[in-house]
Amino acid sequence: MSNTTMRDTVRDNPDLGPGSAGGTPASLSEESGRDARAPGRLFRPAAASLNWVIAVGFLALGYAIYLRYLVIEQTQIGLACDGGLRTWQCLSRTVVSALFENQVFGWISLGAAVLTVIRPVLPLFTISLAASAFGIVLHNAGLSGLAAALLILSFARPVVDQS
């Protein structure tokens, strides 16, 4: 039998589709008519959505770099803030220092990444990406790096239909 004839036979007879062994019916779901073992559409954000995710990721990375190198690690700002200066930089320095000392950025990024792997949706992906950027720059690299690896794995997960 030639390949063309075999394809026509399989197309015309759904019982001989992929997964059927020796003429037994393929595992077709009753409702959808498609192979029940076949994975659904994988998590692939649209181009317009991905542009926003990239923008949020770079803004988070840029702000984290700004906070670390120009606010937290600057000796003059640290001495002024410790001396009682009340500015938004001193407040930012205090809040961010408390958060990164307690690994908050790492845990937030890891939690959002685990939820993204379980059920891939764009808002959780974006939150985890931004928190990972903060965590990697602000000394929470272990947990945030694990979260970034889980975000990469989330692209291999099928999207759950909303219907």
Buried (B, 14 or more C-beta within 10 A) or exposed (E): EEEEEEEEEBEEEEEBBEEBEEEEEBEBEEEEEEBEEEEEEEBEBEEEEEEEBEEBBEEBBEBBBEBBEEBBEBEEBBEBBEEEEEEEBBEBBEEBBEBBEEBBBBBBBBBBBBBBBEEBBBEBBBBBBBBBBBBBBBBBBEBBBBBBEBBEEBBEBEBEEEE
